[in-house]
């Protein structure tokens, strides 16, 4: 299997379901070859069974791949050759995950967005640090935060709040900074920062919105069918 390099542009999930179980997850480099470069399969690993993988991200320092499995209620970690390493989040306690969906690596931490209206803060080794947010529609309150990402230029954190129809922006220390999109977004599913632009997927429209970093809308691109699903799952590296 090929090793994931730092020159890759996109990482996506392509899920193959067999007998109601996802057999394989593929990380895909769409920009260069439009072919899978690493396959992550549940077969052959005693401690891992991918069921409903949603979020995926890579630690560029180690090459490790982190996959949020919605139904398994945990994050599974593989090395750059897709060898299974460990999982975390499925034990009882403060760091227990309720249907994780989005992942974002912020320095030496990984943030996980959850079905139960909050963000969990972990070390990259899977140790729980803190919980951010609660249910609501105010500052640091969420209604199904589906995905999140970090702006590497200033370390701001962007969170897609699905039912609030906004993107909430936090500082790297998890202080509320601003929010936007209520008049534009309807059920935002995914947010990514690439260079100086913010990309947000809207499920209801469906379309890809392109914003400046202050969330001023520049352009909206209508997506259809498989194209929409592809963008929902894609993550800029």
GILINKA-V198011 format. One line per field, one symbol per residue. ss: DSSP state (a for helix, b for strand, c for the rest). psi: psi as a letter, one per 20 degrees, with the letter a starting at -180 (. if undefined). Layout:
ss: ???
psi: ???
//
This chain:
ss: cccccccccbbccbbbbbccbbbbbbbbbcccccbbbbbbbcccccccccccbbbbbbccccccbbbbbccccbbbbbcccccbbbbbcccccccccccbbbbbbbccbbbbbbccccbbbbbccccbbbbbcbbcccccbbccbbbbbbccccccbbbbbccccbbbbbcccccbbbbbcccccccbbbbbbbccbbbbbbccccbbbbbbccccbbbbbbccaaaaaaaaacbbc
psi: qqpprijqhqprpopoppljpohqppppnhggikqpippoqipiphjpopgmpfqqrpoihhjqpppooghilrpqpqaijjppgrqrijqqahjppnmqgqqppndkqpppqqhllrpqoqrijkppgrpprrpakapkqqnmohrrrpohhjjqpppoogiilrpppqrijkqpgrqrihigqomphqpqpocjqppppphhgqroppqrijkppgqpppqqchgghghhiqpp.
//
